[in-house]
Amino acid sequence: MLTTFFFSGDGGSFHAALRECTEFCWGDRRCIGMEVCRIREDLYRCRACCEWMKLGEEAELTNNMAACKYYELKEETVNIAISKPVTMSSKYPYINQTASNAVDNVLKCISAPYNAHTSLDFQPWIKIDLQAIYDVNKITIYNRQDCCGDRLHDVQVNIINNGTEASCGFYKGPADIGDQISVYCVSSAAGRYVLMKILSQPGIVEYLTVCEVQIFVDV
């Protein structure tokens, strides 16, 4: 059963409940799937998922509960982040974990040198320049796969256009080693830059480390 969702609707039949979510999902592209569960004989509940989604390295969305059915919506998107210019708040000084590693299209970061890694910063960040204005659909973050997965937490993802930042979404976390975090933007999330930042608490300095960042737009 879904534990993360942002819309719920009830109906007196399976199809009536499904219609509730279907109509909602037509107007909100954050909707990546719908689950319909039988609550009792005359009550079905549909829930739409998700503003963000976390998958393990080999995981997929499944549902083996007889009372529920899950429907995943298909996407027609392309990753435009590969080899784009990228900057970080700082660079980790001891191993060559450069900002460009975040957009090198290497998804298996088997050891530290494959990652993009900041130094200890207050609210460390990574910013990707798309070199043109795009309406961004989602951002997928591949967490580091060697250690310290829980360092990825409280991540704010913003779209920047003409110096103005707009929120795409937020991931609370913490993540695990090898997680893939997809943050789904609301409609009209258009801009040239994508900024991801850990919202550190006052007085706290932290690392931001990722294996890869993918930025998807509709085909």
Residue frames as qw, qx, qy, qz and C-alpha x, y, z in Angstrom:
[[0.000, 0.888, 0.460, 0.000, 0.00, 0.00, 0.00],
 [0.362, 0.620, -0.042, 0.695, 1.25, 3.48, -0.84],
 [0.497, -0.582, -0.396, 0.508, 2.65, 5.40, 2.12],
 [0.160, -0.403, 0.098, 0.896, 3.44, 8.57, 0.16],
 [0.222, 0.554, 0.688, 0.412, 0.68, 10.24, -1.86],
 [0.068, -0.167, -0.119, 0.976, -0.71, 13.70, -2.51],
 [0.516, -0.020, -0.202, -0.833, -4.29, 13.05, -3.65],
 [0.098, 0.111, 0.973, -0.180, -6.99, 10.70, -2.41],
 [0.507, 0.014, -0.172, -0.844, -10.50, 10.10, -3.67],
 [0.371, 0.064, 0.880, -0.290, -13.32, 7.69, -2.78],
 [0.493, 0.100, -0.458, -0.732, -15.98, 6.00, -4.87],
 [0.777, -0.088, 0.378, -0.496, -18.76, 3.49, -4.48],
 [0.960, 0.244, 0.135, 0.031, -17.14, 1.18, -7.05],
 [0.717, -0.220, 0.306, 0.587, -13.66, 0.37, -8.33],
 [0.432, 0.462, 0.399, 0.664, -14.15, 2.38, -11.52],
 [0.141, -0.933, -0.242, -0.225, -15.69, 5.36, -9.71],
 [0.582, -0.733, 0.137, 0.323, -12.65, 5.62, -7.42],
 [0.658, 0.006, 0.401, 0.638, -10.25, 5.17, -10.34],
 [0.262, 0.758, 0.376, 0.465, -12.00, 7.99, -12.19],
 [0.345, -0.931, -0.072, 0.099, -11.31, 10.35, -9.26],
 [0.585, -0.526, 0.354, 0.505, -7.54, 9.83, -9.55],
 [0.566, 0.326, 0.522, 0.549, -7.55, 9.77, -13.33],
 [0.120, 0.907, 0.295, 0.276, -9.16, 13.20, -13.53],
 [0.420, -0.870, 0.135, 0.218, -6.68, 14.57, -11.00],
 [0.672, -0.284, 0.456, 0.510, -3.65, 13.10, -12.76],
 [0.509, 0.640, 0.408, 0.407, -4.63, 14.61, -16.10],
 [0.035, 0.953, 0.068, 0.292, -3.98, 18.03, -14.56],
 [0.410, -0.822, 0.393, -0.044, -0.90, 17.35, -12.41],
 [0.747, 0.484, -0.455, 0.026, 2.21, 15.82, -13.95],
 [0.174, -0.535, 0.738, -0.373, 3.69, 14.97, -10.53],
 [0.853, -0.039, 0.345, -0.390, 1.29, 12.03, -10.63],
 [0.172, 0.488, -0.823, -0.234, 3.35, 8.96, -11.55],
 [0.301, -0.084, -0.945, -0.102, 0.86, 6.29, -10.56],
 [0.582, -0.308, 0.041, -0.752, -2.46, 5.43, -8.95],
 [0.127, 0.018, -0.967, 0.220, -3.45, 2.84, -6.37],
 [0.615, -0.276, -0.190, -0.713, -7.04, 1.68, -5.91],
 [0.095, 0.092, -0.921, 0.366, -7.91, -0.27, -2.75],
 [0.532, -0.465, -0.573, -0.416, -11.15, -1.93, -1.66],
 [0.134, -0.357, 0.542, -0.749, -11.96, -0.58, 1.81],
 [0.469, 0.152, 0.770, -0.406, -15.26, -2.47, 2.05],
 [0.436, 0.377, 0.784, 0.230, -17.82, -3.83, -0.39],
 [0.229, 0.863, 0.433, 0.126, -19.32, -0.40, -1.13],
 [0.122, -0.968, 0.148, 0.165, -16.21, 1.78, -0.73],
 [0.832, 0.215, 0.081, 0.506, -13.07, 2.00, -2.86],
 [0.227, -0.911, 0.084, 0.335, -10.25, 4.50, -2.35],
 [0.744, 0.510, 0.053, 0.429, -7.86, 5.78, -4.99],
 [0.400, -0.821, 0.116, 0.391, -4.58, 7.52, -4.14],
 [0.633, 0.738, -0.072, 0.220, -2.24, 9.30, -6.54],
 [0.734, -0.505, 0.155, 0.427, 1.52, 9.14, -6.03],
 [0.632, -0.564, -0.232, 0.479, 4.01, 11.02, -5.63],
 [0.073, 0.988, -0.130, -0.051, 5.78, 14.36, -5.32],
 [0.105, 0.670, -0.735, -0.020, 8.96, 12.35, -4.87],
 [0.984, -0.021, -0.071, -0.164, 9.79, 8.66, -5.09],
 [0.201, -0.676, 0.709, -0.010, 12.68, 6.62, -3.70],
 [0.965, 0.170, -0.151, -0.128, 13.82, 3.39, -5.31],
 [0.660, -0.514, 0.496, 0.234, 16.64, 1.09, -4.29],
 [0.049, -0.518, 0.653, 0.551, 19.21, 0.19, -6.89],
 [0.069, -0.022, -0.922, -0.381, 17.25, -2.80, -8.22],
 [0.233, 0.378, 0.721, -0.532, 13.79, -1.84, -6.93],
 [0.137, -0.242, -0.553, -0.786, 10.58, -1.24, -8.80],
 [0.469, -0.083, 0.295, -0.828, 7.07, -0.27, -7.76],
 [0.345, -0.108, -0.910, -0.202, 5.04, -3.37, -6.96],
 [0.528, -0.208, 0.323, -0.757, 1.86, -4.23, -5.13],
 [0.333, 0.028, -0.936, -0.109, 1.08, -7.77, -4.05],
 [0.262, 0.153, 0.663, -0.684, -1.95, -6.96, -1.89],
 [0.127, 0.367, 0.876, 0.286, -5.09, -8.63, -3.22],
 [0.028, 0.788, 0.545, -0.287, -7.28, -5.72, -2.08],
 [0.001, 0.830, -0.123, -0.544, -5.23, -3.12, -3.98],
 [0.750, 0.421, 0.331, 0.388, -4.16, -2.56, -7.56],
 [0.245, -0.710, 0.161, 0.640, -1.39, -0.19, -8.61],
 [0.646, 0.662, 0.306, 0.226, -1.17, 1.46, -12.04],
 [0.449, -0.477, 0.188, 0.731, 2.08, 3.13, -13.06],
 [0.445, 0.857, 0.138, -0.220, 1.83, 5.97, -15.57],
 [0.777, 0.162, 0.252, 0.554, 4.28, 5.89, -18.45],
 [0.100, -0.851, 0.065, 0.511, 6.51, 8.87, -19.17],
 [0.713, 0.541, 0.192, 0.402, 7.88, 10.15, -22.48],
 [0.220, -0.957, 0.145, 0.117, 10.88, 12.14, -21.27],
 [0.782, 0.413, -0.199, 0.422, 14.57, 12.63, -22.06],
 [0.621, -0.631, -0.068, 0.460, 17.52, 13.40, -19.78],
 [0.423, 0.846, 0.025, 0.323, 19.08, 16.72, -20.83],
 [0.456, -0.864, 0.209, 0.049, 21.67, 17.02, -18.04],
 [0.907, -0.036, 0.191, 0.374, 24.42, 14.89, -19.60],
 [0.625, 0.112, 0.118, 0.764, 27.71, 16.83, -19.92],
 [0.016, -0.901, -0.227, -0.369, 26.08, 20.16, -19.08],
 [0.241, 0.487, -0.434, 0.718, 28.16, 22.74, -17.12],
 [0.685, -0.599, -0.408, -0.077, 27.87, 22.15, -13.39],
 [0.146, 0.560, -0.465, 0.670, 29.19, 23.93, -10.31],
 [0.650, -0.457, -0.588, 0.151, 29.25, 23.11, -6.58],
 [0.355, -0.927, -0.024, -0.121, 29.43, 25.18, -3.43],
 [0.222, -0.755, 0.615, 0.044, 32.95, 23.76, -2.93],
 [0.804, 0.311, -0.498, -0.094, 35.05, 20.73, -3.87],
 [0.883, -0.456, 0.109, 0.038, 36.16, 17.94, -1.54],
 [0.085, 0.885, -0.449, -0.090, 39.94, 18.47, -1.31],
 [0.497, -0.480, 0.722, 0.028, 41.31, 14.96, -0.84],
 [0.516, 0.157, 0.801, 0.259, 39.97, 12.92, -3.77],
 [0.056, 0.135, -0.422, -0.895, 39.20, 14.12, -7.30],
 [0.147, 0.517, 0.838, -0.089, 35.40, 14.09, -6.93],
 [0.060, -0.083, 0.193, 0.976, 34.61, 16.93, -9.32],
 [0.457, 0.370, 0.312, -0.747, 31.27, 18.58, -10.09],
 [0.485, 0.365, -0.533, -0.589, 31.29, 17.18, -13.64],
 [0.051, 0.046, -0.996, 0.060, 30.90, 13.67, -12.21],
 [0.373, 0.324, 0.602, -0.627, 27.27, 14.57, -11.47],
 [0.632, 0.598, 0.091, -0.485, 26.43, 14.74, -15.19],
 [0.008, 0.522, -0.778, -0.350, 28.84, 12.22, -16.77],
 [0.815, 0.119, -0.270, -0.499, 26.10, 9.60, -17.35],
 [0.412, 0.197, -0.862, 0.220, 27.94, 7.07, -15.16],
 [0.665, -0.461, -0.107, -0.578, 25.29, 5.50, -12.95],
 [0.919, -0.261, -0.253, 0.154, 27.47, 2.89, -11.22],
 [0.041, 0.828, -0.393, 0.398, 29.70, 4.81, -8.82],
 [0.899, -0.146, -0.402, 0.096, 31.60, 1.89, -7.34],
 [0.637, -0.280, -0.279, 0.662, 34.11, 4.04, -5.46],
 [0.166, -0.761, -0.246, 0.577, 34.58, 7.62, -4.27],
 [0.207, -0.325, 0.375, 0.843, 36.30, 9.10, -7.38],
 [0.077, 0.389, 0.764, 0.509, 33.12, 8.57, -9.42],
 [0.140, -0.768, -0.591, 0.204, 31.08, 10.92, -7.20],
 [0.113, 0.658, 0.006, 0.745, 30.57, 14.67, -7.14],
 [0.637, -0.490, -0.483, 0.347, 31.45, 15.72, -3.57],
 [0.019, -0.884, 0.057, -0.464, 31.49, 19.09, -1.81],
 [0.300, 0.215, -0.647, 0.667, 33.53, 20.02, 1.23],
 [0.227, -0.547, -0.708, 0.386, 31.85, 20.60, 4.57],
 [0.004, -0.268, -0.181, -0.946, 29.55, 23.57, 3.89],
 [0.272, 0.367, 0.576, -0.678, 26.52, 25.21, 5.39],
 [0.645, 0.579, 0.316, -0.386, 23.73, 24.31, 2.95],
 [0.299, -0.319, 0.703, 0.560, 26.00, 22.72, 0.30],
 [0.631, 0.590, 0.226, -0.449, 24.68, 22.87, -3.26],
 [0.433, -0.023, 0.703, 0.563, 25.11, 21.64, -6.83],
 [0.407, 0.680, 0.153, -0.590, 23.89, 23.76, -9.77],
 [0.540, 0.143, 0.701, 0.444, 23.48, 22.53, -13.35],
 [0.208, 0.542, -0.150, -0.801, 23.33, 24.93, -16.31],
 [0.668, 0.380, 0.640, -0.014, 20.97, 23.58, -18.98],
 [0.284, -0.194, 0.437, 0.831, 22.23, 26.29, -21.40],
 [0.236, -0.271, -0.500, -0.788, 18.65, 27.05, -22.47],
 [0.467, -0.101, 0.420, -0.772, 15.26, 27.41, -20.83],
 [0.366, -0.079, -0.895, -0.243, 13.41, 24.12, -20.37],
 [0.687, -0.366, 0.051, -0.626, 10.15, 23.12, -18.72],
 [0.126, 0.338, -0.908, 0.212, 11.53, 20.51, -16.31],
 [0.755, -0.247, -0.450, -0.408, 9.44, 17.42, -15.58],
 [0.848, -0.530, -0.016, -0.005, 11.52, 15.69, -12.91],
 [0.156, 0.741, -0.621, 0.204, 14.98, 15.45, -11.39],
 [0.965, -0.193, -0.177, -0.006, 16.46, 12.07, -10.45],
 [0.111, -0.792, 0.563, -0.211, 19.34, 11.95, -7.97],
 [0.896, 0.049, -0.429, 0.104, 21.52, 8.83, -7.81],
 [0.533, -0.802, 0.247, -0.113, 22.91, 8.64, -4.29],
 [0.124, 0.642, -0.756, 0.041, 26.47, 7.52, -3.63],
 [0.928, -0.003, -0.285, -0.241, 26.93, 3.74, -3.63],
 [0.575, 0.331, -0.632, 0.402, 30.07, 3.27, -1.52],
 [0.366, -0.277, -0.669, 0.584, 29.11, 4.58, 1.93],
 [0.077, -0.283, -0.284, 0.913, 27.40, 7.31, 3.92],
 [0.004, 0.442, 0.711, 0.546, 24.07, 7.22, 2.08],
 [0.235, -0.755, -0.586, 0.176, 22.24, 8.96, 4.91],
 [0.279, -0.342, 0.009, 0.897, 24.10, 12.20, 4.21],
 [0.089, -0.219, -0.525, -0.818, 21.53, 12.87, 1.48],
 [0.148, -0.599, -0.743, 0.260, 18.62, 14.44, 3.31],
 [0.002, -0.809, -0.297, 0.507, 16.51, 17.61, 3.40],
 [0.371, -0.022, 0.514, 0.773, 17.23, 18.26, -0.28],
 [0.331, 0.739, 0.280, -0.516, 15.51, 21.25, -1.84],
 [0.476, 0.161, 0.604, 0.618, 15.40, 21.24, -5.66],
 [0.181, 0.762, 0.203, -0.588, 14.79, 24.61, -7.35],
 [0.571, 0.501, 0.434, 0.485, 14.49, 25.79, -10.94],
 [0.219, -0.627, -0.022, 0.747, 16.15, 29.16, -11.66],
 [0.435, 0.595, 0.488, 0.467, 15.06, 31.48, -14.46],
 [0.158, 0.740, 0.061, 0.651, 16.36, 35.04, -14.88],
 [0.136, 0.360, -0.549, 0.742, 17.67, 35.03, -11.32],
 [0.630, -0.277, 0.193, -0.700, 14.36, 33.92, -9.79],
 [0.073, 0.144, -0.981, 0.105, 14.19, 30.60, -7.96],
 [0.740, -0.130, -0.076, -0.655, 11.05, 28.46, -7.99],
 [0.495, -0.294, 0.787, -0.221, 10.63, 25.23, -6.06],
 [0.543, 0.149, -0.724, -0.397, 10.47, 21.97, -7.98],
 [0.841, -0.360, -0.347, -0.206, 10.22, 19.81, -4.88],
 [0.242, -0.668, 0.583, -0.393, 11.73, 18.66, -1.61],
 [0.818, -0.013, -0.576, 0.003, 13.07, 15.29, -0.40],
 [0.559, -0.745, 0.203, -0.302, 13.15, 14.83, 3.37],
 [0.588, 0.380, -0.684, 0.205, 15.15, 11.61, 3.57],
 [0.135, -0.680, 0.629, 0.352, 17.49, 10.41, 4.80],
 [0.786, 0.416, -0.360, -0.282, 18.41, 8.25, 1.83],
 [0.866, -0.298, 0.386, 0.105, 20.20, 4.91, 1.82],
 [0.261, -0.463, 0.670, 0.518, 23.30, 3.83, -0.11],
 [0.172, 0.054, 0.849, 0.497, 22.43, 3.43, -3.80],
 [0.281, 0.636, 0.622, -0.360, 18.99, 5.04, -3.65],
 [0.173, 0.270, 0.475, 0.820, 17.50, 6.78, -6.67],
 [0.045, 0.572, 0.515, -0.636, 15.43, 9.79, -5.66],
 [0.162, 0.413, 0.555, 0.704, 13.03, 11.23, -8.23],
 [0.024, 0.493, 0.389, -0.778, 11.55, 14.66, -7.48],
 [0.257, 0.539, 0.687, 0.414, 8.58, 15.60, -9.68],
 [0.069, -0.108, -0.044, 0.991, 8.08, 19.26, -10.54],
 [0.353, 0.627, 0.529, -0.449, 4.73, 20.99, -10.72],
 [0.539, 0.651, 0.424, 0.327, 3.58, 22.30, -14.08],
 [0.224, 0.925, 0.002, 0.306, 5.40, 25.31, -15.53],
 [0.666, -0.641, 0.202, 0.323, 8.71, 24.58, -13.76],
 [0.692, 0.637, 0.080, 0.330, 10.65, 26.36, -16.50],
 [0.272, -0.915, 0.249, 0.165, 14.17, 27.70, -16.23],
 [0.572, 0.674, -0.461, 0.076, 17.80, 27.46, -17.29],
 [0.157, 0.453, -0.777, 0.409, 19.39, 26.25, -14.04],
 [0.810, -0.400, -0.388, -0.183, 18.60, 23.42, -11.64],
 [0.022, 0.572, -0.589, 0.570, 19.83, 23.91, -8.08],
 [0.804, -0.374, -0.457, -0.071, 19.83, 21.17, -5.46],
 [0.048, 0.579, -0.476, 0.660, 20.74, 22.15, -1.92],
 [0.527, -0.327, -0.738, 0.266, 20.79, 20.51, 1.51],
 [0.274, -0.769, -0.077, -0.572, 18.81, 22.71, 3.88],
 [0.538, 0.025, -0.640, 0.548, 21.23, 22.45, 6.80],
 [0.437, -0.806, -0.392, 0.070, 20.15, 23.53, 10.25],
 [0.029, 0.943, -0.198, 0.267, 21.74, 26.75, 11.59],
 [0.360, -0.740, 0.561, -0.093, 25.35, 26.19, 12.60],
 [0.839, -0.050, 0.538, 0.057, 25.60, 22.78, 10.88],
 [0.270, 0.638, -0.560, -0.455, 28.04, 22.10, 8.04],
 [0.834, 0.101, 0.525, -0.133, 27.54, 19.06, 5.81],
 [0.191, -0.241, 0.753, 0.582, 28.70, 17.26, 2.68],
 [0.735, 0.455, 0.157, -0.478, 26.61, 16.94, -0.47],
 [0.181, -0.353, 0.853, 0.339, 27.65, 13.88, -2.46],
 [0.793, 0.372, 0.223, -0.427, 25.91, 12.38, -5.49],
 [0.609, -0.036, 0.690, 0.389, 26.72, 9.80, -8.11],
 [0.157, 0.241, 0.604, 0.743, 24.57, 11.35, -10.84],
 [0.271, 0.498, 0.392, -0.724, 21.85, 13.94, -11.39],
 [0.198, 0.292, 0.756, 0.552, 19.42, 13.49, -14.28],
 [0.234, 0.413, 0.220, -0.852, 17.06, 16.23, -15.44],
 [0.277, 0.310, 0.861, 0.292, 14.10, 15.15, -17.54],
 [0.319, 0.347, -0.008, -0.882, 11.90, 17.13, -19.91],
 [0.725, 0.393, 0.498, -0.268, 8.96, 15.98, -21.99],
 [0.429, -0.012, 0.671, 0.605, 9.75, 14.74, -25.48]]
